[in-house]
């Protein structure tokens, strides 16, 4: 830390699926990084969508690297299930 500034090698913008996946791979390689997002909690952007929203792909295809999506492989997760999963 210098002059109140924190220096990191990589800044990932957005804590959605792509940002979290990127963070996973950076971590596995021992890289110094931070993930920034505009929402208070990871997954909150999903909570603001329509209540009827479901993913169009089954849960077995929706997991992040190193963290399979919970539940039945053939279920179609709701927006709140996705938000909870990302927050976990």
SVG drawing of the C-alpha trace seen along z (x, -y; Angstrom):
<svg xmlns="http://www.w3.org/2000/svg" viewBox="-44 -9 48 43">
<polyline fill="none" stroke="black" stroke-width="0.4" points="0.0,0.0 1.3,-3.4 -0.3,-6.8 -3.5,-5.0 -3.7,-3.2 -3.9,0.6 -2.2,2.0 -3.4,5.3 -2.3,7.0 -5.8,7.5 -9.2,5.8 -12.2,7.8 -15.3,5.7 -18.5,7.5 -19.2,10.3 -21.5,12.2 -20.8,15.6 -17.9,14.5 -16.3,12.3 -16.5,15.1 -15.1,17.6 -12.3,15.3 -11.6,14.8 -11.5,18.6 -8.9,19.1 -6.8,16.2 -6.9,17.6 -5.8,21.0 -2.8,19.4 -1.9,17.4 -2.5,14.1 -3.3,10.9 -6.8,9.6 -9.9,7.9 -13.5,8.3 -15.6,5.1 -19.4,4.9 -22.0,2.2 -24.4,4.3 -24.3,4.7 -24.3,8.5 -23.1,10.9 -26.2,12.1 -28.4,9.1 -28.6,8.2 -30.5,11.5 -33.0,10.7 -34.2,7.6 -35.5,9.6 -39.0,10.9 -40.3,13.4 -41.1,15.8 -37.5,15.9 -35.9,19.3 -32.6,20.2 -33.0,21.7 -30.3,24.2 -30.5,27.0 -28.7,26.7 -26.2,29.4 -24.9,26.9 -25.0,23.8 -22.2,24.3 -19.2,22.2 -15.7,23.8 -15.1,25.7 -18.8,25.2 -21.5,27.3 -25.0,25.9 -27.0,27.5 -30.1,29.6 -31.3,31.8 -29.1,31.6 -32.2,31.4 -34.0,28.6 -34.2,25.1 -33.2,22.7 -35.2,19.6 -33.7,16.2 -33.5,16.4 -31.8,19.8 -29.2,18.3 -28.7,15.3 -28.3,17.6 -25.9,19.8 -23.7,16.9 -23.8,15.4 -22.6,18.8"/>
</svg>
